[in-house]
């Protein structure tokens, strides 16, 4: 019976590797890989930075751009750089929702134009060709931390490098809320108040535990929120009984567009439950409803809330991508505790990187110092720099001085020193080099002490989190 290798040879693939894997294992493996790809790329946020793929790419492009840019232009740049391949509309929508003030407690992108209103949080967002976005101060402070050490990977075709995750200093997945559904999983994470999230993170840094309940919170809405059972919340708009025939609605549940609510009022009027209604809402909700006295008399505020469908019930499912798997948390507090453990480990990585960078700086300044001071039978650079005829001769002289000083020799350092202007080879220049070396030594001592002490790293972490408010 012909073997797999025989068939491969006939196909001109004699050097191909034939995997020893039965069909069931193969199907399970590739199905799992595809499911994780879909979850990670479109549906489920990351545990680490709280973002979905398209959001991360938009924020990555904006990281070094201070000026505002058209939403459609940002989408175009992402597609041009092969950072997103699922169509311009979905990309425009994702960027717009990141900047929409009534869809977020704190926007990660600053909106410049029409990005929804209290009356129309999502449908009121302007077309991408008419709106502008800009890197936000909040993202600069919280999200764009430690960009030098974020893990990078290739994009889909290897033409660009992209971040696997950002390293924020808050568990952002809990800040603005997120929904998603895909293969086998769905997530429904409710938003939390920034101040509460900061306090919970600081508590987890200090004790490893979060003892205060992190209740959902909507920054732009004056909604009443109650936990009716574990991870299940009743979220209500607000109304008041003005008199025996009048009810005034002052708040709708978060995310409910006023057009949708007007449709409910029309149905109630047609059914005879109310006699009339007037919508005077602008930036605030102000809807006056008239009812017959006999109809309003038996009602309380709670029963009217039910009648006008101002109550929604949300069941929270905290599902995130963590590494190469999907993780579900029982509570927001548990996620914060786990997130702080992960983030704290990265502080050691940060200071090891900063220490290496400072060591590289010190090698440069030690090399410059050697050139200022000279050595036995080798003149210092300030004494000969004006006499040397070409750059190659100057580099050879610099190399001799560095070797003589026993400072590690680096060709890039030699090149940099050779490019120092003649006017900087002075006493003032020498003193500046000494100052730079002292600064390097001070920084290296600081980083080494932080690397050696977990308590100091915790204190630094807690300080940075506290500075957010």
C-alpha positions as CSV (number, residue, x, y, z in Angstrom):
1,X,0.0,0.0,0.0
2,X,1.5,3.4,-1.0
3,X,2.7,5.5,2.0
4,X,2.2,9.2,2.6
5,X,5.8,9.7,1.6
6,X,5.2,8.1,-1.7
7,X,2.4,10.5,-2.5
8,X,4.5,13.4,-1.4
9,X,7.3,12.4,-3.7
10,X,4.9,12.1,-6.7
11,X,3.7,15.7,-5.9
12,X,7.3,16.9,-5.9
13,X,7.3,17.3,-2.1
14,X,9.9,14.6,-1.2
15,X,11.5,16.8,1.5
16,X,8.2,17.6,3.2
17,X,7.7,16.5,6.8
18,X,4.7,14.2,7.4
19,X,3.2,14.7,10.8
20,X,2.2,11.7,12.8
21,X,-1.3,12.9,13.9
22,X,-4.6,11.2,13.7
23,X,-7.5,13.0,12.1
24,X,-9.5,13.6,15.3
25,X,-6.5,15.2,17.0
26,X,-5.8,17.3,13.8
27,X,-9.3,18.6,13.6
28,X,-9.4,19.4,17.3
29,X,-6.1,21.2,17.1
30,X,-6.9,23.4,14.1
31,X,-10.4,24.1,15.4
32,X,-9.0,25.3,18.7
33,X,-6.4,27.4,16.9
34,X,-9.0,29.0,14.7
35,X,-11.4,29.6,17.6
36,X,-8.7,31.3,19.6
37,X,-7.7,33.4,16.5
38,X,-11.3,34.6,16.2
39,X,-11.7,35.3,19.9
40,X,-8.4,37.2,20.1
41,X,-8.7,39.1,16.9
42,X,-12.4,40.2,17.0
43,X,-14.5,39.2,20.0
44,X,-12.8,38.9,23.4
45,X,-10.6,41.5,25.0
46,X,-7.1,40.9,26.3
47,X,-6.6,40.4,30.0
48,X,-3.5,42.5,29.9
49,X,-4.5,45.7,28.2
50,X,-8.3,45.2,28.0
51,X,-8.3,45.8,24.2
52,X,-9.5,43.9,21.2
53,X,-7.1,43.6,18.2
54,X,-8.4,46.4,16.1
55,X,-8.5,48.8,19.1
56,X,-4.9,48.0,19.9
57,X,-3.8,48.7,16.4
58,X,-5.6,52.0,16.3
59,X,-4.0,53.1,19.6
60,X,-0.6,51.8,18.4
61,X,-0.7,54.0,15.3
62,X,-1.7,57.0,17.4
63,X,1.1,56.5,20.0
64,X,3.6,58.8,18.4
65,X,1.1,61.2,16.8
66,X,0.2,64.3,18.7
67,X,-2.0,66.0,16.1
68,X,-5.5,65.1,15.2
69,X,-6.3,62.9,12.2
70,X,-9.5,62.1,10.4
71,X,-11.0,58.9,11.5
72,X,-11.1,57.6,8.0
73,X,-7.4,58.5,7.5
74,X,-6.5,56.6,10.6
75,X,-8.3,53.6,9.2
76,X,-6.5,54.1,5.9
77,X,-3.1,54.1,7.6
78,X,-3.9,50.9,9.5
79,X,-4.9,49.2,6.3
80,X,-2.0,50.6,4.4
81,X,0.4,49.2,7.0
82,X,-1.3,45.8,7.0
83,X,-2.4,46.2,10.6
84,X,-6.1,45.5,9.9
85,X,-7.6,43.4,7.1
86,X,-11.3,43.0,8.0
87,X,-12.7,46.0,6.1
88,X,-12.8,49.8,6.5
89,X,-16.3,50.0,8.0
90,X,-15.6,47.8,10.9
91,X,-12.3,49.7,11.5
92,X,-14.0,53.1,11.4
93,X,-16.7,51.8,13.8
94,X,-14.1,50.5,16.3
95,X,-12.2,53.8,16.3
96,X,-15.3,55.8,16.6
97,X,-16.6,53.8,19.6
98,X,-13.2,54.2,21.3
99,X,-13.6,58.0,21.1
100,X,-17.4,58.1,21.8
101,X,-17.9,59.9,25.2
102,X,-21.3,58.3,25.9
103,X,-20.0,54.8,25.3
104,X,-17.0,55.1,27.6
105,X,-16.3,56.2,31.2
106,X,-12.9,57.5,30.0
107,X,-12.1,57.7,26.3
108,X,-8.8,56.2,25.2
109,X,-9.0,58.4,22.0
110,X,-9.9,62.1,22.2
111,X,-12.9,62.9,19.9
112,X,-12.8,65.9,17.7
113,X,-16.3,66.5,16.1
114,X,-19.6,64.6,16.5
115,X,-19.2,61.4,18.4
116,X,-22.7,60.8,19.7
117,X,-24.9,62.6,22.2
118,X,-26.8,61.8,25.4
119,X,-29.9,61.3,23.2
120,X,-28.2,59.2,20.6
121,X,-25.0,57.6,22.0
122,X,-24.1,55.4,19.0
123,X,-26.3,56.4,16.1
124,X,-25.3,60.0,16.7
125,X,-21.7,59.4,15.8
126,X,-20.8,61.2,12.6
127,X,-19.4,59.6,9.5
128,X,-15.7,58.8,9.6
129,X,-15.0,61.2,6.8
130,X,-16.2,64.1,8.9
131,X,-14.8,63.2,12.3
132,X,-11.3,63.6,13.8
133,X,-9.5,61.7,16.5
134,X,-6.4,62.4,18.6
135,X,-4.2,60.7,21.1
136,X,-5.7,61.2,24.5
137,X,-3.9,62.5,27.6
138,X,-5.4,59.6,29.5
139,X,-3.9,57.0,27.1
140,X,-0.6,58.8,27.3
141,X,-0.5,58.5,31.1
142,X,-2.1,55.0,31.5
143,X,-1.8,53.0,28.4
144,X,1.5,54.0,26.7
145,X,3.7,52.8,29.6
146,X,6.9,50.8,29.0
147,X,6.6,50.9,25.2
148,X,10.2,49.9,25.0
149,X,9.6,46.5,26.5
150,X,6.2,45.6,25.0
151,X,6.4,42.2,23.2
152,X,6.2,42.5,19.4
153,X,5.2,40.0,16.8
154,X,4.8,39.9,13.0
155,X,1.5,41.0,11.4
156,X,-0.4,38.6,9.2
157,X,2.0,38.6,6.3
158,X,5.2,39.5,8.0
159,X,5.4,43.0,6.5
160,X,5.2,44.8,9.8
161,X,5.7,44.4,13.5
162,X,2.8,44.8,15.9
163,X,2.5,44.8,19.7
164,X,1.1,41.7,21.3
165,X,-0.2,43.8,24.2
166,X,0.4,47.2,25.8
167,X,1.5,47.4,29.5
168,X,-1.0,49.8,31.1
169,X,-0.9,50.6,34.8
170,X,-4.6,49.9,35.3
171,X,-6.7,46.9,34.5
172,X,-8.4,48.7,31.6
173,X,-10.6,45.8,30.7
174,X,-12.9,46.9,33.6
175,X,-12.9,50.6,32.9
176,X,-15.2,51.1,29.9
177,X,-16.9,47.8,29.7
178,X,-16.9,45.5,26.7
179,X,-19.1,43.0,24.9
180,X,-18.3,40.3,22.4
181,X,-19.4,36.9,21.1
182,X,-17.6,34.3,19.0
183,X,-16.8,30.6,18.8
184,X,-17.9,29.0,22.1
185,X,-17.5,32.1,24.2
186,X,-19.1,35.5,24.9
187,X,-18.1,38.3,27.2
188,X,-20.2,41.1,28.9
189,X,-17.9,43.1,31.1
190,X,-19.6,46.1,32.7
191,X,-17.7,49.4,33.2
192,X,-16.3,50.6,36.5
193,X,-15.6,54.0,38.0
194,X,-12.0,55.2,37.4
195,X,-11.6,56.2,41.1
196,X,-12.8,52.9,42.3
197,X,-10.5,51.0,39.9
198,X,-7.5,53.0,41.1
199,X,-8.3,52.3,44.8
200,X,-8.9,48.6,44.1
201,X,-5.6,48.4,42.2
202,X,-3.7,50.1,45.0
203,X,-5.3,47.8,47.5
204,X,-4.3,44.7,45.5
205,X,-0.7,46.1,45.2
206,X,-0.5,46.6,49.0
207,X,-2.3,43.4,50.2
208,X,-2.8,41.1,47.2
209,X,-6.6,41.3,47.8
210,X,-9.5,43.6,46.9
211,X,-12.0,43.8,49.8
212,X,-14.3,46.5,48.4
213,X,-17.0,45.5,45.9
214,X,-16.3,47.0,42.5
215,X,-19.8,48.0,41.4
216,X,-20.6,48.8,37.8
217,X,-20.6,52.6,37.0
218,X,-21.6,54.7,34.0
219,X,-19.8,58.1,34.1
220,X,-22.2,60.0,31.8
221,X,-25.4,58.5,33.2
222,X,-27.2,59.1,36.5
223,X,-28.4,55.5,36.7
224,X,-29.4,53.5,39.7
225,X,-27.5,50.2,39.9
226,X,-28.2,47.3,42.2
227,X,-26.8,43.8,42.4
228,X,-29.8,41.5,42.5
229,X,-27.7,38.3,42.7
230,X,-24.1,37.4,42.0
231,X,-22.9,39.1,38.8
232,X,-26.4,40.1,38.0
233,X,-27.3,43.8,38.1
234,X,-30.5,45.8,37.7
235,X,-29.7,49.1,36.0
236,X,-32.5,51.7,36.0
237,X,-33.2,55.1,34.6
238,X,-34.9,57.7,36.8
239,X,-38.3,59.3,37.1
240,X,-40.3,61.3,39.5
241,X,-44.0,61.7,40.1
242,X,-44.6,65.4,39.7
243,X,-48.3,65.4,40.6
244,X,-51.4,63.2,40.4
245,X,-51.3,63.1,36.6
246,X,-47.7,63.9,35.6
247,X,-44.5,61.8,35.5
248,X,-41.2,63.3,34.5
249,X,-38.4,61.0,33.3
250,X,-34.9,62.4,34.0
251,X,-32.7,59.5,33.0
252,X,-32.7,56.5,30.6
253,X,-30.7,53.4,31.2
254,X,-27.2,53.6,29.8
255,X,-27.0,52.9,26.1
256,X,-30.7,53.4,25.4
257,X,-31.2,55.8,22.6
258,X,-34.1,58.3,23.0
259,X,-35.5,57.3,19.6
260,X,-36.0,53.8,20.9
261,X,-37.7,55.1,24.1
262,X,-40.0,57.3,22.1
263,X,-41.2,54.2,20.3
264,X,-42.1,52.7,23.6
265,X,-44.0,55.8,24.6
266,X,-46.0,55.7,21.3
267,X,-47.0,52.1,22.0
268,X,-48.1,53.0,25.6
269,X,-50.1,55.9,24.3
270,X,-51.8,53.7,21.7
271,X,-52.6,51.1,24.3
272,X,-54.2,53.8,26.6
273,X,-51.6,53.5,29.4
274,X,-50.7,57.2,29.0
275,X,-52.6,60.1,27.5
276,X,-49.7,62.2,26.1
277,X,-46.0,62.9,26.4
278,X,-43.5,65.7,25.6
279,X,-39.8,65.3,25.0
280,X,-37.8,68.4,26.0
281,X,-34.5,66.6,26.2
282,X,-31.3,68.4,25.2
283,X,-28.1,67.5,26.9
284,X,-30.2,66.0,29.8
285,X,-33.2,63.7,29.6
286,X,-36.4,65.6,30.3
287,X,-39.6,63.7,29.2
288,X,-43.0,64.7,30.6
289,X,-45.7,62.1,30.6
290,X,-49.4,62.7,31.2
291,X,-51.5,59.9,32.7
292,X,-55.1,59.6,34.0
293,X,-55.3,60.2,37.7
294,X,-56.9,56.8,38.2
295,X,-54.1,55.1,36.3
296,X,-51.2,56.8,38.1
297,X,-52.7,56.6,41.6
298,X,-51.8,52.9,42.3
299,X,-48.2,53.3,41.0
300,X,-45.0,53.8,42.9
301,X,-41.7,55.0,41.4
302,X,-40.6,51.3,41.1
303,X,-43.8,50.1,39.4
304,X,-43.6,53.1,36.9
305,X,-40.0,52.2,36.2
306,X,-41.2,48.8,35.2
307,X,-44.1,50.2,33.2
308,X,-41.9,52.5,31.1
309,X,-39.2,49.8,30.8
310,X,-36.6,51.9,32.4
311,X,-35.0,48.9,34.0
312,X,-32.6,46.6,32.3
313,X,-30.9,43.5,33.8
314,X,-27.3,42.7,32.9
315,X,-25.6,39.4,33.7
316,X,-21.9,40.0,33.8
317,X,-19.5,37.5,32.3
318,X,-15.9,38.5,32.7
319,X,-14.3,36.5,29.9
320,X,-10.8,37.5,28.6
321,X,-7.9,36.2,26.5
322,X,-5.1,35.4,28.8
323,X,-2.0,34.2,27.0
324,X,-2.9,31.5,24.6
325,X,-6.2,30.6,26.3
326,X,-9.6,31.9,27.4
327,X,-10.1,32.8,31.1
328,X,-13.3,33.5,32.9
329,X,-13.3,35.4,36.3
330,X,-15.9,35.0,38.9
331,X,-15.7,38.7,39.9
332,X,-14.1,42.0,39.0
333,X,-12.2,41.9,42.2
334,X,-10.6,38.6,41.3
335,X,-9.5,39.9,38.0
336,X,-7.9,43.0,39.6
337,X,-6.0,40.7,42.0
338,X,-4.7,38.5,39.2
339,X,-3.9,41.5,37.0
340,X,-1.8,43.2,39.6
341,X,0.3,40.1,40.1
342,X,1.0,40.0,36.3
343,X,1.7,43.8,36.1
344,X,4.0,43.8,39.1
345,X,6.3,41.2,37.6
346,X,6.8,43.6,34.6
347,X,8.3,46.3,36.9
348,X,11.4,44.1,37.3
349,X,11.6,43.8,33.5
350,X,11.2,47.5,33.2
351,X,14.1,48.3,35.6
352,X,16.4,45.7,34.1
353,X,15.8,47.3,30.7
354,X,16.4,50.8,32.1
355,X,19.6,49.6,33.9
356,X,21.0,48.1,30.6
357,X,20.2,51.4,28.8
358,X,21.9,53.4,31.6
359,X,24.9,51.0,31.4
360,X,25.1,51.7,27.6
361,X,25.0,55.4,28.3
362,X,27.8,55.1,30.9
363,X,30.0,53.3,28.4
364,X,29.6,56.2,26.0
365,X,30.3,58.8,28.6
366,X,33.3,56.9,29.9
367,X,34.7,56.7,26.4
368,X,34.2,60.5,25.9
369,X,35.9,61.0,29.3
370,X,38.9,58.9,28.2
371,X,39.2,61.1,25.1
372,X,39.1,64.3,27.2
373,X,41.7,63.0,29.7
374,X,44.1,61.3,27.3
375,X,46.6,58.6,28.3
376,X,50.2,57.8,28.7
377,X,52.0,58.9,25.4
378,X,48.5,59.5,23.8
379,X,47.3,63.1,23.7
380,X,43.7,63.9,24.6
381,X,41.4,64.7,21.8
382,X,41.0,68.4,22.6
383,X,44.8,68.8,22.0
384,X,44.8,67.3,18.6
385,X,41.3,67.6,17.2
386,X,42.1,70.8,15.2
387,X,45.2,69.3,13.7
388,X,43.9,65.9,12.5
389,X,43.4,65.9,8.8
390,X,40.6,63.4,8.3
391,X,37.9,61.5,10.2
392,X,39.6,58.1,9.8
393,X,42.7,59.4,11.6
394,X,40.5,60.9,14.4
395,X,38.6,57.6,14.9
396,X,41.9,55.7,15.1
397,X,43.1,58.1,17.8
398,X,39.8,57.8,19.7
399,X,40.0,54.0,19.5
400,X,43.5,54.0,21.1
401,X,42.3,56.2,24.0
402,X,39.2,54.0,24.7
403,X,41.3,50.8,24.6
404,X,43.9,52.3,26.9
405,X,41.2,53.3,29.4
406,X,39.9,49.6,29.4
407,X,36.4,50.8,28.6
408,X,34.5,48.3,26.4
409,X,35.1,49.3,22.7
410,X,32.0,49.9,20.6
411,X,32.3,51.1,16.9
412,X,29.1,53.0,17.2
413,X,30.4,54.9,20.2
414,X,33.6,55.7,18.3
415,X,31.6,57.1,15.4
416,X,29.5,59.2,17.7
417,X,32.5,60.7,19.5
418,X,34.2,61.4,16.1
419,X,31.1,63.4,15.2
420,X,31.3,65.7,18.3
421,X,31.8,69.3,17.1
422,X,35.2,70.8,17.7
423,X,33.8,73.6,19.9
424,X,32.6,71.0,22.5
425,X,36.1,69.8,23.3
426,X,36.5,72.3,26.2
427,X,36.7,72.4,29.9
428,X,33.0,73.0,30.0
429,X,32.5,70.0,27.8
430,X,34.7,67.9,30.1
431,X,32.6,69.1,33.2
432,X,29.4,68.2,31.4
433,X,30.7,64.7,30.7
434,X,31.6,64.2,34.4
435,X,28.1,65.4,35.3
436,X,26.5,62.9,32.8
437,X,28.6,60.1,34.4
438,X,27.4,61.0,37.9
439,X,23.9,61.0,36.6
440,X,24.3,57.6,35.1
441,X,25.8,56.2,38.3
442,X,22.9,57.6,40.3
443,X,20.3,56.1,38.0
444,X,22.1,52.7,37.9
445,X,22.1,52.6,41.7
446,X,18.4,53.5,41.7
447,X,17.5,50.8,39.2
448,X,19.6,48.2,40.9
449,X,17.9,48.9,44.2
450,X,14.5,48.5,42.6
451,X,15.5,45.3,41.0
452,X,16.7,44.0,44.3
453,X,13.6,45.0,46.3
454,X,10.0,43.8,45.5
455,X,8.8,46.2,48.2
456,X,10.3,49.2,46.4
457,X,8.8,48.0,43.1
458,X,5.4,47.8,44.8
459,X,5.8,51.3,46.1
460,X,6.7,52.6,42.6
461,X,3.7,50.8,41.1
462,X,1.3,52.2,43.7
463,X,2.7,55.7,43.3
464,X,2.1,55.6,39.5
465,X,-1.4,54.3,39.9
466,X,-2.2,57.0,42.4
467,X,-0.9,59.7,40.0
468,X,-3.7,58.8,37.5
469,X,-6.3,60.8,39.5
